[in-house]
C-alpha cells in the first residue's frame, strides 16, 4: 500500500543558513539586534502562562547576562564578545539569552541569591546541589530552545564560556558566575547530551520529510522526556497523529488537501487508495483525538497559537468526514466545531497573510464537505495558494487529478563526499561512532551517527533502524560543503534552479526558517532557507511500511 507524502503547515524546528551578527558602532543598533534574538526565543518557547519577561540592555563594564525578577539583563560588552565568533555570533548570543530565559521560566532562584550574596566566592554546600541541577537544566533546555528558534549552538558552545570569562579579565573567577573550571566542566557534561538531543531534532525532521511520521514521533517524545516543553513540539506531535489518520481515509472520502498539508498535488498524483482495505473508522478517529490532545497542550502554552488552532479545526473537520457516512448529525456537529475554531484562529492571525490564506482554505473545505461547491470555490479562489489551486483543480477534474512533471528513477545514485550509502548500510555497525538502542512512542529502535569513521569532513550520516524492513539512513551536508549534486545543484542555488533541474518535488515541508523539497525517486531532499536558497541537502535510503 503506497503512502501519501504530506506537506505540513507547521513550524518544524530545523536548520538555518549561517547568520552573522553585525557589529555596528551605535549601541542602539546592538540593542535592537539583541532584542530581536530575545523576542524570537520567547516566541519559540511559547509559554505564556507566566508574565512575558522584559529585556534590558546594560552599558556597564561588569555586566554579562542575568535575570532578576521578570527582567533579563544583557551587557554591551557581553554582546561584543558574541560578535567575535563571526558566523556563529547570533548563536553565541542565543546561548546567553536562552540560558537566562530558561532560569526565568523554570522558576530558578539560585542565580539571584548567588549574585547577591556569594559573588566571587566558592559556592556554599547548601546551594551547590540546587545550583548544579538548575545549571544543567538551563544549559540543556537553553540549547534546545536556541536550536528550536533557529540558532545552532552546537559548534560554538564548547569555546564560548572560556572566551566570555577571559574577555571580562578573569580567567577563573567572574563575579556573579561560578568558577570557570566548574562552568567548563558542566558545559562538557551537558554538551554531549545537548548535541544528541539536537540531532534527534534533526533526525525527526528528516523522517517527517520522508513521510515516516510515527518514527519521527519517537524522537520528539525522547526530547519531551527530558522535561523540555514548547508549543511547536506538542503541535508537531499532533500533526504526526493527523498524518497517520489521513492515510486511513479512502480517496473517495477525502479527495482534497487539508491545511496540515500543502503539497496536495503529490498526494493526489501518487495515492492509490481505493474502495477496499480501509482501516476501521475507530482507528483513525482515535488518532485524531490523540492529535487534538497535543494541539490542546500547545494552546495551553500559548492560547493564541494559530497553527494549533488551525490544526484543531482540521481535526474536527476530519472527524466530520470520518463519521459522515454513518451519522450526518454528528458530522454536522463536528463541522460546526471546526468552523468555530477557524473563526478563533482568524481573529488571532489577522497580521499573518499566510495564516489567513490557510484559514480560507479550511473554510473552503468545510463548504465542500457539506456539498456547497460554489462557496468552496469562492474561498479557494480568495486564498490563491498552491493548496487552494490544487483543490480547485480537484473540484473541476475529480479526485484523481494530477499536475507537475517528475523525474524518473536513475541508475546513477546521488552521493555526498563519494560515500556509497548502500555500502554503508552493509557495514554500519563498524562505521558508527554512536549506536544507541532507544525506546519511545511504543516502539524500540536504534539510532546512530557517523562522521570520522567514514572519513567525512563536510557531512554526517544518521541511521534510524527499527528492523531490516523499516529504516532510514541519511547523509546530510554541512553548510560549507563545496560539492554538487549529480545534476549540478550547489550551495546558494535558488529554488527556481532546483525546480528547473529536479522538476516537481513529491513533497514540500515548510520549516520555521525555510523548507524541504523532497524527491524520493532520486533519493535526495534539499534544504532551503528563508531566501529560497539551497543551504544543504540530504541523500537517503529508506524502507518504510
C-alpha positions as CSV (number, residue, x, y, z in Angstrom):
1,X,0.0,0.0,0.0
2,X,1.5,3.3,-1.0
3,X,1.9,6.1,1.5
4,X,0.9,9.6,0.6
5,X,3.5,12.3,1.1
6,X,2.3,15.3,3.0
7,X,3.2,19.0,3.1
8,X,2.9,20.2,6.7
9,X,1.7,23.6,7.7
10,X,3.6,23.6,10.9
11,X,6.8,25.1,12.1
12,X,9.3,22.3,12.5
13,X,12.3,23.2,14.5
14,X,15.1,22.8,12.0
15,X,18.1,24.3,10.2
16,X,19.2,27.7,9.2
17,X,21.8,29.1,6.9
18,X,24.6,30.8,8.7
19,X,23.6,34.1,10.2
20,X,26.1,36.8,11.1
21,X,25.6,39.2,13.9
22,X,26.5,42.8,12.8
23,X,28.9,44.9,14.9
24,X,27.8,48.5,14.4
25,X,29.2,51.3,16.4
26,X,25.8,52.5,17.7
27,X,24.7,50.8,20.9
28,X,21.1,51.3,19.8
29,X,21.6,49.0,16.8
30,X,23.2,46.4,19.1
31,X,20.3,46.6,21.5
32,X,17.8,46.1,18.6
33,X,19.7,43.1,17.3
34,X,19.8,41.5,20.8
35,X,16.2,42.3,21.4
36,X,15.2,40.5,18.1
37,X,17.0,37.4,19.3
38,X,15.4,37.7,22.7
39,X,11.9,38.0,21.2
40,X,12.5,35.1,18.8
41,X,13.4,32.9,21.7
42,X,10.3,33.9,23.7
43,X,8.0,33.2,20.7
44,X,9.6,29.8,20.2
45,X,9.2,29.0,23.9
46,X,5.5,29.9,23.6
47,X,4.9,29.6,27.3
48,X,2.6,32.4,28.2
49,X,1.4,31.1,31.5
50,X,4.0,33.4,33.1
51,X,4.3,37.2,32.5
52,X,6.3,37.9,29.5
53,X,9.9,38.7,30.6
54,X,11.4,42.0,29.8
55,X,14.7,42.8,28.2
56,X,17.2,45.4,29.3
57,X,20.5,46.3,27.6
58,X,23.1,47.5,30.1
59,X,26.2,49.5,29.3
60,X,28.2,48.5,32.3
61,X,31.7,47.1,32.2
62,X,31.0,44.2,34.5
63,X,27.5,43.2,33.3
64,X,27.4,39.8,31.5
65,X,23.8,38.3,31.4
66,X,21.4,37.6,34.3
67,X,17.8,37.6,35.2
68,X,16.2,39.4,38.1
69,X,12.5,39.4,38.8
70,X,10.9,39.5,35.4
71,X,13.8,41.1,33.5
72,X,16.7,39.6,31.5
73,X,19.8,41.9,31.6
74,X,22.5,41.7,28.9
75,X,25.7,43.7,29.0
76,X,27.0,45.6,25.9
77,X,30.4,44.0,26.5
78,X,28.9,40.5,26.5
79,X,27.2,41.4,23.2
80,X,30.6,42.4,21.8
81,X,32.1,39.1,22.9
82,X,29.4,37.3,20.9
83,X,30.4,39.3,17.8
84,X,33.9,37.8,17.9
85,X,32.5,34.4,16.9
86,X,31.8,35.6,13.3
87,X,29.4,33.3,11.6
88,X,28.3,31.9,15.0
89,X,27.7,35.4,16.5
90,X,23.9,35.0,16.7
91,X,24.3,31.5,18.0
92,X,26.6,32.8,20.8
93,X,24.1,35.5,21.7
94,X,21.3,32.9,21.8
95,X,23.4,30.8,24.3
96,X,23.4,33.7,26.8
97,X,19.8,34.8,26.4
98,X,18.3,31.3,26.2
99,X,20.2,30.2,29.3
100,X,18.7,33.1,31.3
101,X,15.2,32.7,29.9
102,X,15.2,29.0,31.0
103,X,16.1,30.1,34.5
104,X,13.2,32.5,34.4
105,X,10.6,30.1,33.0
106,X,11.8,27.2,35.3
107,X,11.5,29.4,38.4
108,X,15.1,29.1,39.4
109,X,16.2,31.4,42.2
110,X,19.7,30.4,43.0
111,X,21.3,32.8,40.4
112,X,19.7,35.9,42.1
113,X,20.8,34.7,45.5
114,X,24.3,33.8,44.3
115,X,24.8,37.1,42.6
116,X,23.6,39.0,45.6
117,X,25.3,37.0,48.4
118,X,28.1,34.9,47.1
119,X,29.6,36.8,44.2
120,X,33.3,36.0,43.7
121,X,33.3,33.2,46.4
122,X,33.2,29.4,46.4
123,X,29.7,28.2,46.1
124,X,28.3,27.1,49.6
125,X,27.4,23.5,50.0
126,X,23.8,24.3,50.9
127,X,23.1,25.7,47.4
128,X,25.6,23.7,45.4
129,X,23.3,20.8,44.6
130,X,20.4,23.2,43.6
131,X,22.8,25.2,41.5
132,X,24.1,22.2,39.7
133,X,20.6,20.9,38.9
134,X,19.4,24.3,37.7
135,X,22.5,24.9,35.6
136,X,22.3,21.6,33.9
137,X,18.7,22.2,33.1
138,X,19.4,25.8,31.8
139,X,22.2,24.5,29.6
140,X,20.2,21.6,28.2
141,X,16.9,23.4,27.7
142,X,18.7,26.6,26.6
143,X,20.4,24.6,23.8
144,X,17.2,23.1,22.7
145,X,15.3,26.4,22.9
146,X,18.1,28.1,20.8
147,X,18.0,25.3,18.2
148,X,14.2,25.4,18.0
149,X,14.4,29.2,17.3
150,X,16.9,28.6,14.5
151,X,20.2,29.1,16.3
152,X,22.5,26.1,16.0
153,X,24.7,26.4,19.2
154,X,26.4,23.1,18.9
155,X,29.7,24.3,17.4
156,X,30.1,27.5,19.4
157,X,29.1,26.3,22.9
158,X,32.4,24.5,23.9
159,X,34.5,27.6,23.2
160,X,32.1,30.2,24.2
161,X,32.4,30.2,28.0
162,X,36.3,30.3,28.2
163,X,36.2,33.3,25.8
164,X,33.5,35.0,27.8
165,X,35.4,34.7,31.1
166,X,38.7,35.8,29.6
167,X,37.0,38.8,28.0
168,X,36.0,40.0,31.4
169,X,39.5,39.8,32.6
170,X,39.1,36.8,34.9
171,X,40.3,33.5,33.6
172,X,38.9,31.8,36.7
173,X,36.6,34.0,38.8
174,X,33.8,36.1,37.3
175,X,31.5,37.9,39.8
176,X,28.0,36.5,39.8
177,X,29.1,33.4,38.0
178,X,30.6,30.1,39.1
179,X,34.3,29.4,38.7
180,X,35.4,28.9,35.1
181,X,36.7,25.4,35.8
182,X,33.3,24.4,37.2
183,X,31.5,26.1,34.3
184,X,33.6,24.4,31.6
185,X,33.2,21.0,33.3
186,X,29.5,21.5,33.4
187,X,29.3,22.6,29.8
188,X,31.3,19.5,28.8
189,X,28.9,17.2,30.8
190,X,25.8,18.7,29.3
191,X,27.2,19.4,25.8
192,X,27.2,15.9,24.6
193,X,23.6,15.4,25.7
194,X,22.5,18.7,24.0
195,X,24.3,17.5,20.9
196,X,22.4,14.2,21.0
197,X,19.0,15.8,21.6
198,X,19.6,18.4,18.9
199,X,20.5,15.6,16.5
200,X,17.2,13.9,17.5
201,X,15.5,17.0,16.3
202,X,17.4,16.8,13.0
203,X,16.7,13.1,12.5
204,X,13.0,13.6,13.3
205,X,12.6,16.5,10.8
206,X,14.1,14.4,8.0
207,X,11.9,11.5,8.9
208,X,8.9,13.8,8.7
209,X,10.1,15.0,5.2
210,X,10.3,11.3,4.2
211,X,6.8,10.5,5.4
212,X,7.9,8.4,8.4
213,X,5.7,10.2,10.8
214,X,5.3,7.6,13.5
215,X,9.1,7.1,13.6
216,X,9.7,10.9,13.9
217,X,7.3,11.0,16.9
218,X,9.6,8.7,18.8
219,X,12.5,11.2,18.7
220,X,10.2,14.1,19.8
221,X,9.0,12.0,22.7
222,X,12.6,11.4,23.8
223,X,13.1,15.1,24.0
224,X,9.9,15.6,26.0
225,X,11.2,13.0,28.5
226,X,14.0,15.5,29.3
227,X,11.3,17.9,30.5
228,X,11.7,20.3,27.6
229,X,8.4,21.9,26.6
230,X,7.5,24.1,23.6
231,X,4.2,24.7,21.7
232,X,6.0,23.6,18.5
233,X,6.9,20.2,19.9
234,X,3.4,19.4,21.0
235,X,2.0,20.8,17.8
236,X,4.3,18.6,15.7
237,X,3.4,15.5,17.7
238,X,-0.3,16.3,17.0
239,X,0.5,16.7,13.3
240,X,2.1,13.2,13.2
241,X,-1.1,11.7,14.5
242,X,-3.1,13.6,11.9
243,X,-0.8,12.3,9.2
244,X,-1.3,8.7,10.4
245,X,-5.0,9.2,10.4
246,X,-5.1,10.7,6.9
247,X,-3.6,7.6,5.4
248,X,-6.6,5.6,6.7
249,X,-9.2,7.6,4.6
250,X,-10.3,6.4,1.2
251,X,-9.7,8.8,-1.7
252,X,-13.4,8.9,-2.3
253,X,-14.0,10.1,1.3
254,X,-11.2,12.7,1.3
255,X,-10.2,13.9,-2.1
256,X,-8.9,17.3,-1.0
257,X,-5.7,18.6,0.6
258,X,-6.2,20.0,4.1
259,X,-4.2,22.8,5.8
260,X,-1.9,20.5,7.6
261,X,-0.5,19.6,4.2
262,X,0.3,22.0,1.3
263,X,1.6,19.5,-1.2
264,X,-1.8,18.1,-2.1
265,X,-0.5,17.7,-5.7
266,X,1.8,14.9,-4.8
267,X,-0.8,13.1,-2.6
268,X,-3.3,13.3,-5.4
269,X,-0.8,12.3,-8.1
270,X,0.5,9.2,-6.2
271,X,-2.2,7.9,-4.0
272,X,-3.6,4.6,-4.9
273,X,-6.1,4.2,-2.1
274,X,-9.4,3.0,-3.4
275,X,-12.5,1.4,-2.1
276,X,-11.1,-1.6,-0.3
277,X,-8.9,-2.4,2.6
278,X,-9.5,0.7,4.6
279,X,-8.7,0.6,8.3
280,X,-11.8,0.8,10.5
281,X,-13.1,4.2,11.3
282,X,-12.5,3.7,15.0
283,X,-8.7,3.6,14.5
284,X,-8.4,6.9,12.6
285,X,-10.8,8.6,15.0
286,X,-8.6,7.6,17.9
287,X,-5.6,9.0,16.1
288,X,-7.4,12.3,15.5
289,X,-8.5,12.5,19.2
290,X,-4.9,11.9,20.3
291,X,-3.8,14.7,17.9
292,X,-6.3,17.0,19.3
293,X,-4.9,16.5,22.8
294,X,-1.4,17.5,21.6
295,X,-2.8,20.6,20.0
296,X,-4.7,21.5,23.2
297,X,-1.4,21.2,25.1
298,X,0.3,23.5,22.6
299,X,-2.5,26.0,23.1
300,X,-2.3,25.7,26.9
301,X,1.3,27.1,26.5
302,X,0.1,29.8,24.1
303,X,-3.7,30.2,23.8
304,X,-3.3,32.3,20.7
305,X,-1.0,29.9,18.9
306,X,-2.5,30.0,15.4
307,X,-1.1,26.7,13.9
308,X,-2.6,24.7,16.8
309,X,-5.9,26.4,16.4
310,X,-6.0,25.7,12.6
311,X,-4.9,22.1,13.2
312,X,-7.6,21.6,15.8
313,X,-10.1,22.9,13.3
314,X,-8.8,20.4,10.7
315,X,-9.1,17.6,13.3
316,X,-12.8,18.5,13.8
317,X,-13.4,18.7,10.1
318,X,-11.7,15.3,9.6
319,X,-13.8,13.7,12.3
320,X,-16.9,15.0,10.5
321,X,-15.7,13.4,7.2
322,X,-15.0,10.2,9.1
323,X,-18.5,9.8,10.6
324,X,-20.5,11.4,7.7
325,X,-21.5,8.1,6.1
326,X,-23.0,6.7,9.3
327,X,-24.2,9.7,11.2
328,X,-24.9,13.0,9.3
329,X,-26.0,14.8,12.5
330,X,-22.7,14.0,14.3
331,X,-20.8,15.1,11.2
332,X,-22.6,18.5,11.2
333,X,-21.7,19.0,14.8
334,X,-18.0,18.3,14.0
335,X,-18.1,20.8,11.1
336,X,-19.7,23.4,13.4
337,X,-16.8,22.9,15.9
338,X,-14.3,23.3,13.1
339,X,-16.0,26.5,12.0
340,X,-15.8,28.0,15.5
341,X,-12.1,27.1,15.8
342,X,-11.4,28.5,12.4
343,X,-13.0,31.8,13.4
344,X,-11.0,31.9,16.6
345,X,-7.8,31.3,14.5
346,X,-8.9,34.1,12.1
347,X,-9.0,36.6,15.0
348,X,-5.5,35.6,16.1
349,X,-4.0,35.6,12.7
350,X,-5.1,38.9,11.1
351,X,-1.5,40.1,10.8
352,X,-0.3,36.9,9.0
353,X,-1.1,36.8,5.3
354,X,-0.1,33.1,5.1
355,X,-2.2,32.1,8.1
356,X,-5.2,33.9,6.8
357,X,-4.9,32.2,3.4
358,X,-4.7,28.8,5.1
359,X,-7.9,29.6,7.1
360,X,-9.7,30.4,3.8
361,X,-8.6,27.0,2.5
362,X,-10.1,25.5,5.6
363,X,-13.4,27.4,5.1
364,X,-13.5,26.1,1.6
365,X,-13.0,22.5,2.8
366,X,-15.9,22.8,5.2
367,X,-18.1,24.1,2.4
368,X,-17.0,21.3,0.1
369,X,-17.6,18.6,2.8
370,X,-21.2,19.9,3.2
371,X,-21.9,20.0,-0.6
372,X,-21.6,23.7,-1.2
373,X,-19.2,23.7,-4.1
374,X,-19.7,27.3,-5.1
375,X,-18.8,28.5,-1.6
376,X,-15.8,26.2,-1.6
377,X,-14.7,27.7,-5.0
378,X,-15.1,31.2,-3.7
379,X,-12.9,30.6,-0.6
380,X,-10.2,28.8,-2.5
381,X,-10.1,31.5,-5.2
382,X,-9.7,34.0,-2.4
383,X,-6.9,32.1,-0.7
384,X,-5.0,31.6,-4.0
385,X,-2.3,29.4,-2.6
386,X,-0.8,26.2,-4.0
387,X,-3.1,24.1,-1.9
388,X,-6.1,26.2,-2.8
389,X,-5.4,26.0,-6.5
390,X,-4.9,22.2,-6.3
391,X,-8.2,21.8,-4.5
392,X,-9.9,23.9,-7.2
393,X,-8.5,21.5,-9.8
394,X,-9.9,18.6,-7.9
395,X,-13.2,20.3,-7.7
396,X,-13.2,20.7,-11.5
397,X,-11.5,17.5,-12.7
398,X,-12.2,15.0,-9.9
399,X,-10.3,13.3,-7.1
400,X,-7.5,11.8,-9.2
401,X,-6.4,15.0,-10.9
402,X,-2.7,15.3,-11.1
403,X,-0.2,18.1,-12.0
404,X,3.5,18.5,-12.2
405,X,6.4,16.8,-14.0
406,X,8.6,14.4,-12.1
407,X,11.9,12.8,-12.9
408,X,12.0,9.1,-13.2
409,X,14.4,6.9,-11.1
410,X,18.0,6.8,-12.4
411,X,20.6,4.0,-12.3
412,X,23.1,6.7,-11.1
413,X,22.9,7.3,-7.4
414,X,23.3,10.6,-5.6
415,X,26.4,10.7,-3.3
416,X,28.0,13.2,-0.9
417,X,31.8,13.1,-0.4
418,X,31.9,9.9,-2.6
419,X,30.2,7.8,0.1
420,X,28.0,5.0,-1.0
421,X,25.1,4.6,1.4
422,X,24.5,1.1,0.1
423,X,27.9,0.0,1.2
424,X,27.5,2.0,4.4
425,X,24.3,0.0,5.2
426,X,26.2,-3.3,4.9
427,X,28.9,-2.1,7.3
428,X,27.0,0.3,9.6
429,X,27.8,-1.4,12.9
430,X,31.5,-0.8,12.4
431,X,31.1,2.6,10.8
432,X,29.1,4.4,13.5
433,X,30.7,6.4,16.3
434,X,27.4,6.2,18.2
435,X,24.8,3.5,18.2
436,X,22.1,3.6,20.8
437,X,19.1,1.3,21.5
438,X,16.1,3.6,22.2
439,X,12.5,3.1,23.1
440,X,9.8,5.7,22.7
441,X,6.3,6.0,21.1
442,X,5.6,2.4,21.8
443,X,8.5,1.1,19.7
444,X,12.1,0.0,20.0
445,X,14.7,1.3,17.5
446,X,18.3,2.0,17.1
447,X,19.9,5.4,16.3
448,X,23.4,6.2,15.3
449,X,25.6,8.8,13.6
450,X,28.9,8.6,11.7
451,X,31.5,11.1,10.5
452,X,35.1,10.5,11.3
453,X,34.9,6.7,10.9
454,X,33.5,7.2,7.4
455,X,36.2,9.8,6.8
456,X,33.6,12.6,6.2
457,X,34.8,16.2,6.5
458,X,31.7,18.1,5.3
459,X,28.7,15.8,6.0
460,X,27.3,13.4,8.6
461,X,25.4,10.1,8.4
462,X,22.4,9.4,10.6
463,X,20.9,5.9,11.0
464,X,17.3,5.2,12.1
465,X,16.7,1.4,12.3
466,X,13.6,-0.3,13.5
467,X,14.1,-3.5,11.6
468,X,15.6,-4.7,8.3
469,X,12.3,-3.8,6.6
470,X,11.9,-0.4,8.3
471,X,14.8,2.0,8.4
472,X,16.3,5.3,7.1
473,X,19.9,6.2,6.5
474,X,20.5,9.9,5.9
475,X,23.7,11.6,4.8
476,X,23.4,15.4,5.5
477,X,25.8,18.1,4.1
478,X,27.4,20.7,6.3
479,X,26.7,24.3,5.2
480,X,30.3,24.7,4.0
481,X,30.1,21.7,1.6
482,X,31.6,22.8,-1.8
483,X,30.5,19.8,-3.8
484,X,27.5,19.5,-6.1
485,X,24.6,17.0,-6.7
486,X,24.5,14.6,-9.5
487,X,22.6,17.1,-11.6
488,X,24.8,20.1,-10.6
489,X,23.0,21.8,-7.8
490,X,25.3,23.7,-5.4
491,X,25.0,25.6,-2.1
492,X,23.4,29.0,-2.7
493,X,21.5,28.0,-5.8
494,X,17.9,29.3,-5.8
495,X,14.6,27.5,-5.6
496,X,13.8,28.0,-9.3
497,X,17.1,26.3,-10.4
498,X,16.3,23.3,-8.2
499,X,12.7,23.0,-9.7
500,X,14.1,23.5,-13.2
501,X,16.6,20.8,-12.7
502,X,14.8,18.2,-10.5
503,X,11.2,19.2,-11.5
504,X,8.2,18.9,-9.2
505,X,9.0,17.6,-5.7
506,X,6.9,14.8,-4.3
507,X,6.5,16.9,-1.1
508,X,7.4,20.3,0.3
509,X,7.8,20.5,4.0
510,X,7.9,24.1,5.5
511,X,10.3,24.7,8.4
512,X,10.5,27.5,10.8
513,X,13.1,29.1,8.6
514,X,12.8,27.6,5.1
515,X,11.6,24.4,3.6
516,X,12.4,20.9,2.4
517,X,12.0,19.9,-1.3
518,X,11.7,16.1,-1.3
519,X,12.5,13.8,-4.3
520,X,12.1,10.1,-3.3
521,X,12.7,8.8,-6.9
522,X,16.1,10.4,-6.8
523,X,16.6,9.7,-3.1
524,X,17.5,13.3,-2.3
525,X,15.9,16.2,-0.5
526,X,17.0,19.9,-0.5
527,X,17.0,22.3,2.4
528,X,16.2,25.9,1.5
529,X,16.5,29.0,3.8
530,X,14.1,31.9,4.1
531,X,15.5,33.5,1.0
532,X,14.8,30.4,-1.1
533,X,18.5,29.5,-1.4
534,X,19.9,26.0,-1.0
535,X,21.7,25.7,2.3
536,X,22.1,21.9,2.3
537,X,20.8,18.6,1.1
538,X,20.3,15.1,2.3
539,X,20.9,11.8,0.3
540,X,18.9,8.9,1.8
541,X,17.9,5.3,1.6
542,X,14.8,4.2,3.4
543,X,12.3,1.4,3.7
544,X,9.0,2.1,5.4
545,X,5.8,0.1,5.9
